[in-house]
Every structure is written in structure tokens, then in C-alpha cells.
Amino acid sequence: MQYTLNYLKKILEDWQQSVIDYIPKLFLACLVFIGFVLLARIVKKFTLKFYTKTIKTHVDIAKIITSVIFFSLVLSGVFLSLQILGLEKMLTKLLAGAGIVGIVAGFAFKDIASNYFSGLILKAQRPFSENDWVEINGTYGIVIKKGWITTSIKTVPGQEVFVPNQLIYNGNFTNYSTWQKRRIILKTGVSYGDDLEHVKTVALDEIKKIQQLLPDEGIDFYFTDIGASTYNFMLRYWVEFRSNDDFCKGMNDAIVGIKKRFEQENISIAYPVTTLDFGVNGGMNIFDKEIKVKKSN
């Protein structure tokens, strides 16, 4: 019994001595950690202020950089404090465990990390902005929001589509709002009997009447092919582009105007049917004249 009491007494004395010896180290470790935290805050504030005053762009990226600096300084304070306390072995185990967790998390969240990094590049490069008309991975519509993980697009039918940011840089994407204009390419054809120079003059005259037309950009007219029963041609012209309606109206007005004018000028728009010509110049419709049938005796 006496031996047990002496043993316990010795343990308590050792603990007491250890605590007395450990208090200065604990106090110094706390001071070091607090000092690093204060230093990290000062550096973060100064870096962000300097960046916003000098560069004044990509503030989101500046916040990320300053956060990384802050986290690195705080982490350095933690490591140094553990070394002061003599917990190097614990620190080694923590680093080893963090490495294993990092590898597992890397495989589990690689797609999220890829999308996030693509979002970072997206905010830095700014290939498009909100309210721009774009086509990304086959999705055409207006950009609603650029997020860190996905980009939100409102399509023409009215649905909201979320496109992962990594798909933007894994393929081609188009921004139709960059120049605030868009080119329309209209293709059709006329019959063999029509005067080609007259067709060109009439078509160009109707294109010039389009309200959305940008006349300074020029209008192109080319006969492109001789079909089985048609002369095919192509019209190219630029219209102002603020929304998809401008493009649709520019196409609609051209089709309606050319159709009406061709009817007035007796120009035949080609149809995907076989045409029988009974005349040398331009042909004639077999129903234009009365068909007479002779009776045999």
C-alpha cells in the first residue's frame, strides 16, 4: 500500500514538473501562432488593397490569391507552434494523413476541381459576359450567370441549362455578341429559264430593304451551283445582333421580300420536284393552255 502511494506521488510530481516546464513552451507557441495569424491578416489586406488599386481587374482572382497567402501563413504558424511544443512526430503523422486524404479527395473530386479551375480561367480570360448570346457544347442561348463550377444559359425555348465549365475549354464555343453583328447566309435557286443578271439585281435590291441590315458591311451574291434543274445562288449579308430576334427578323424579311418580288418579276424559285419544260426560253406550265384530246374514229 505504501509502495503504491509513493508511486502515485512520484507520478504527480513528474506531471507537475512537466507542466511547469511545458507552460513557457505553450505560451511561446501561442504567441507564435497569434503572431502568424495577425501577419497573415495584414498581408492579405495589404495585397488585396494593392491589387485593386493598381490592376483594378479580376478582383475575384485577387481574393483567391490573398486567401491562399493567408492560409499558407496560418498553416506555417501551426507547424512552427507544434515544433516549439515538441510535437514533431505528431506533425509528421498529420502530414502523412493529410497526404493520403488529399490523394483520395483528388480522385473523388477531380471533376469538381477541373470545373472550378476552368471557372477561374473563365473569370480571368472573360471570353463572354452575362447577357451574351453564346453556343457552348451544342447549347445555344443567353448567358445568365457565370459560376465557379457551371455556367447558366437560357436557351431560345426558355429552358435554363447548366454547362460544366470544363466543357467550355475542352471544345470550341462561340460568342455571337462579341461584335454586336451577325452574318446571315441564305441559299436558294431559280429555274433554268430565268435571267441570272435580273435575278441578282432583284435579290440584292430586296436585301437592301431589310431594317436590321448593316449596309456598310457589304452584301455578297454568288451563283454557287448548277443543279439538276436549277441555278443555285447564295446571299450573304450582315445584320445588327443584340438578341436572337434580330437574326430571325433579318432572315424572315429577306425570305418574304425575295419571295414576293420574284413573283412580281416572274422569277421561279426552284422546288425539289422535276420540272418539264415545253418551251425553248423559260419553258411553260402544261396547265397554262387548254389540253385538247383528239378522238379517233
C-alpha positions as CSV (number, residue, x, y, z in Angstrom):
1,M,0.0,0.0,0.0
2,Q,2.8,2.4,0.9
3,Y,4.6,1.5,-2.3
4,T,1.5,2.4,-4.3
5,L,1.1,5.7,-2.6
6,N,4.8,6.6,-3.2
7,Y,4.4,5.6,-6.9
8,L,1.4,7.8,-7.4
9,K,3.1,10.6,-5.6
10,K,6.1,10.3,-7.9
11,I,3.8,10.4,-10.9
12,L,2.1,13.5,-9.7
13,E,5.4,15.2,-9.0
14,D,6.6,14.3,-12.5
15,W,3.4,15.7,-14.0
16,Q,3.7,18.8,-12.0
17,Q,7.3,19.3,-13.2
18,S,6.3,18.6,-16.8
19,V,3.5,21.2,-16.6
20,I,5.8,23.8,-15.1
21,D,8.4,23.1,-17.9
22,Y,5.7,23.0,-20.6
23,I,4.0,26.3,-19.7
24,P,6.7,28.5,-21.3
25,K,6.7,26.5,-24.5
26,L,2.9,26.6,-24.6
27,F,2.9,30.4,-24.0
28,L,5.6,30.8,-26.7
29,A,3.7,28.6,-29.2
30,C,0.5,30.6,-28.6
31,L,2.4,33.9,-29.2
32,V,3.9,32.5,-32.4
33,F,0.6,31.3,-33.7
34,I,-1.2,34.6,-32.9
35,G,1.7,36.5,-34.5
36,F,1.4,34.5,-37.7
37,V,-2.4,35.0,-37.8
38,L,-2.0,38.8,-37.4
39,L,0.7,38.8,-40.0
40,A,-1.5,36.8,-42.4
41,R,-4.4,39.3,-42.0
42,I,-2.1,42.3,-42.6
43,V,-0.5,40.7,-45.7
44,K,-4.0,39.7,-47.0
45,K,-5.4,43.2,-46.5
46,F,-2.3,44.9,-48.0
47,T,-2.1,42.6,-51.0
48,L,-5.8,43.0,-51.8
49,K,-5.7,46.7,-51.5
50,F,-2.6,47.0,-53.6
51,Y,-4.0,44.7,-56.3
52,T,-7.4,46.6,-56.5
53,K,-5.6,50.0,-56.8
54,T,-3.0,49.0,-59.4
55,I,-4.7,46.5,-61.6
56,K,-8.4,47.1,-60.9
57,T,-9.5,44.0,-62.8
58,H,-10.2,40.3,-61.9
59,V,-11.0,41.1,-58.2
60,D,-12.3,37.6,-57.7
61,I,-8.9,36.2,-58.6
62,A,-7.2,38.6,-56.3
63,K,-9.4,37.4,-53.4
64,I,-8.4,33.8,-54.2
65,I,-4.7,34.7,-54.2
66,T,-4.9,36.6,-51.0
67,S,-6.8,33.8,-49.3
68,V,-4.1,31.3,-50.4
69,I,-1.5,33.6,-48.9
70,F,-3.5,33.9,-45.7
71,F,-4.0,30.1,-45.4
72,S,-0.3,29.5,-46.1
73,L,0.9,31.9,-43.4
74,V,-1.6,30.5,-40.8
75,L,-0.5,26.9,-41.7
76,S,3.1,27.9,-41.2
77,G,2.2,29.3,-37.8
78,V,0.6,26.0,-36.8
79,F,3.6,23.9,-37.9
80,L,6.1,26.2,-36.1
81,S,3.9,26.1,-32.9
82,L,3.8,22.3,-33.0
83,Q,7.6,22.2,-33.3
84,I,8.0,24.6,-30.3
85,L,5.9,22.2,-28.3
86,G,8.0,19.3,-29.4
87,L,5.2,17.6,-31.3
88,E,7.3,16.9,-34.5
89,K,6.1,13.3,-34.6
90,M,2.5,14.3,-34.4
91,L,3.2,16.8,-37.2
92,T,4.7,14.1,-39.3
93,K,1.7,11.9,-38.8
94,L,-0.6,14.8,-39.6
95,L,1.2,15.5,-42.9
96,A,1.1,11.8,-43.8
97,G,-2.6,11.6,-43.1
98,A,-3.3,14.8,-45.0
99,G,-1.4,13.4,-48.0
100,I,-3.5,10.2,-48.0
101,V,-6.7,12.2,-47.6
102,G,-5.5,14.5,-50.4
103,I,-5.0,11.6,-52.8
104,V,-8.4,10.1,-52.1
105,A,-10.1,13.5,-52.3
106,G,-8.3,14.2,-55.6
107,F,-9.8,11.1,-57.2
108,A,-13.2,11.8,-55.7
109,F,-13.4,15.5,-56.6
110,K,-11.3,15.7,-59.8
111,D,-14.3,16.8,-61.9
112,I,-15.3,19.4,-59.4
113,A,-11.7,20.6,-59.2
114,S,-11.4,20.7,-63.0
115,N,-14.7,22.7,-63.3
116,Y,-13.5,25.1,-60.6
117,F,-10.1,25.7,-62.2
118,S,-11.9,26.2,-65.6
119,G,-14.2,28.7,-63.8
120,L,-11.1,30.5,-62.5
121,I,-9.7,30.8,-66.1
122,L,-13.1,31.8,-67.3
123,K,-13.3,34.8,-64.9
124,A,-9.7,35.8,-65.8
125,Q,-10.0,35.5,-69.6
126,R,-13.6,36.7,-69.8
127,P,-14.4,35.2,-73.3
128,F,-18.1,36.1,-72.7
129,S,-20.1,38.1,-70.2
130,E,-23.6,37.8,-68.8
131,N,-26.4,38.6,-71.3
132,D,-24.1,37.5,-74.2
133,W,-25.5,35.1,-76.8
134,V,-23.3,32.0,-77.0
135,E,-23.2,28.4,-78.2
136,I,-21.4,26.0,-75.8
137,N,-21.2,22.3,-76.3
138,G,-24.2,22.5,-78.6
139,T,-26.3,24.7,-76.3
140,Y,-27.3,28.0,-77.8
141,G,-28.7,30.8,-75.7
142,I,-28.1,33.8,-73.5
143,V,-25.7,33.7,-70.5
144,I,-27.5,34.2,-67.2
145,K,-24.7,33.6,-64.8
146,K,-21.0,32.6,-64.8
147,G,-20.4,30.4,-61.7
148,W,-17.2,28.8,-60.4
149,I,-18.5,25.3,-61.3
150,T,-21.1,25.8,-64.0
151,T,-22.3,28.4,-66.5
152,S,-26.0,29.0,-66.6
153,I,-27.6,29.5,-70.1
154,K,-31.2,30.3,-71.0
155,T,-32.0,28.7,-74.3
156,V,-34.3,30.0,-77.0
157,P,-37.2,27.7,-76.0
158,G,-36.9,29.1,-72.4
159,Q,-35.1,26.3,-70.5
160,E,-32.2,27.0,-68.2
161,V,-29.2,24.8,-69.0
162,F,-26.2,24.4,-66.7
163,V,-23.0,23.7,-68.6
164,P,-19.9,22.4,-66.6
165,N,-17.1,24.9,-67.0
166,Q,-14.6,22.3,-68.1
167,L,-16.6,21.6,-71.2
168,I,-16.1,25.2,-72.3
169,Y,-12.3,24.7,-72.6
170,N,-12.5,21.1,-73.7
171,G,-14.0,22.1,-77.1
172,N,-15.0,25.1,-79.2
173,F,-17.5,27.7,-78.1
174,T,-18.9,30.7,-80.0
175,N,-19.8,34.2,-78.7
176,Y,-22.2,35.8,-81.1
177,S,-22.4,39.1,-79.1
178,T,-18.7,40.0,-79.5
179,W,-19.1,42.3,-82.5
180,Q,-22.8,43.1,-82.0
181,K,-23.4,41.9,-85.5
182,R,-24.1,38.6,-87.2
183,R,-23.9,37.3,-90.8
184,I,-26.8,35.6,-92.5
185,I,-26.2,33.2,-95.3
186,L,-29.3,32.5,-97.4
187,K,-29.3,29.8,-100.1
188,T,-31.8,29.0,-102.8
189,G,-32.1,28.6,-106.5
190,V,-34.0,29.7,-109.6
191,S,-35.1,27.8,-112.8
192,Y,-33.1,27.5,-116.0
193,G,-35.4,29.9,-117.8
194,D,-34.7,32.9,-115.6
195,D,-32.3,35.8,-116.5
196,L,-29.4,35.4,-114.0
197,E,-28.4,39.0,-114.0
198,H,-32.0,40.1,-113.4
199,V,-32.2,37.5,-110.5
200,K,-29.1,39.0,-108.9
201,T,-30.4,42.6,-109.3
202,V,-33.8,41.8,-107.8
203,A,-32.3,39.8,-104.9
204,L,-29.8,42.5,-103.9
205,D,-32.5,45.2,-104.1
206,E,-34.7,43.3,-101.6
207,I,-31.9,42.7,-99.2
208,K,-31.2,46.4,-99.1
209,K,-34.7,46.9,-97.7
210,I,-34.1,44.9,-94.5
211,Q,-34.4,47.0,-91.4
212,Q,-31.7,45.2,-89.5
213,L,-29.2,45.4,-92.4
214,L,-25.7,46.8,-91.9
215,P,-25.1,48.3,-95.4
216,D,-21.5,49.3,-94.7
217,E,-20.6,45.6,-94.3
218,G,-21.5,44.9,-97.9
219,I,-23.8,42.3,-99.5
220,D,-22.4,39.3,-101.3
221,F,-24.3,37.4,-104.1
222,Y,-22.8,34.4,-105.8
223,F,-24.2,31.7,-108.1
224,T,-22.8,28.6,-106.5
225,D,-24.0,25.6,-108.4
226,I,-25.9,24.3,-111.5
227,G,-28.3,21.8,-110.2
228,A,-30.4,19.2,-112.0
229,S,-33.0,21.8,-112.9
230,T,-31.8,25.0,-111.1
231,Y,-29.2,27.7,-110.8
232,N,-28.4,27.8,-107.1
233,F,-27.2,31.0,-105.5
234,M,-26.1,32.3,-102.1
235,L,-26.7,35.6,-100.4
236,R,-24.5,36.8,-97.6
237,Y,-25.2,40.0,-95.6
238,W,-24.7,41.4,-92.0
239,V,-27.4,42.4,-89.6
240,E,-27.1,44.1,-86.2
241,F,-27.2,41.5,-83.4
242,R,-28.5,42.5,-80.0
243,S,-30.6,39.4,-79.5
244,N,-31.6,36.3,-81.4
245,D,-34.7,38.1,-82.6
246,D,-32.5,40.4,-84.7
247,F,-31.1,37.4,-86.5
248,C,-34.5,35.8,-87.1
249,K,-36.1,39.0,-88.4
250,G,-33.2,39.6,-90.7
251,M,-33.7,36.1,-92.2
252,N,-37.5,36.4,-92.2
253,D,-37.6,39.8,-94.0
254,A,-35.2,38.5,-96.7
255,I,-37.2,35.4,-97.4
256,V,-40.6,37.2,-97.5
257,G,-39.2,40.1,-99.6
258,I,-37.5,37.9,-102.2
259,K,-40.5,35.6,-102.5
260,K,-42.9,38.5,-103.2
261,R,-40.5,40.3,-105.5
262,F,-39.7,37.1,-107.5
263,E,-43.4,36.6,-108.1
264,Q,-43.8,40.1,-109.3
265,E,-40.8,39.7,-111.7
266,N,-41.9,36.3,-112.9
267,I,-38.8,34.6,-111.4
268,S,-39.3,31.0,-110.5
269,I,-37.9,29.8,-107.2
270,A,-36.7,26.3,-107.6
271,Y,-38.7,23.5,-105.9
272,P,-37.4,20.0,-105.1
273,V,-39.5,18.5,-107.9
274,T,-39.0,17.5,-111.5
275,T,-39.9,20.3,-113.9
276,L,-40.9,19.6,-117.5
277,D,-40.0,22.4,-120.0
278,F,-42.0,22.6,-123.2
279,G,-40.5,25.9,-124.5
280,V,-37.1,26.9,-125.6
281,N,-36.8,30.0,-123.3
282,G,-38.0,29.5,-119.8
283,G,-40.5,26.7,-120.5
284,M,-44.2,26.8,-119.9
285,N,-46.6,25.2,-117.5
286,I,-48.5,22.4,-119.1
287,F,-51.7,23.8,-117.4
288,D,-51.3,27.2,-118.9
289,K,-53.0,26.1,-122.1
290,E,-56.1,24.0,-122.7
291,I,-55.2,20.4,-123.5
292,K,-57.1,19.1,-126.5
293,V,-57.6,15.4,-127.0
294,K,-58.4,14.1,-130.5
295,K,-61.0,11.4,-130.8
296,S,-60.2,8.6,-133.1
297,N,-62.9,7.2,-135.4
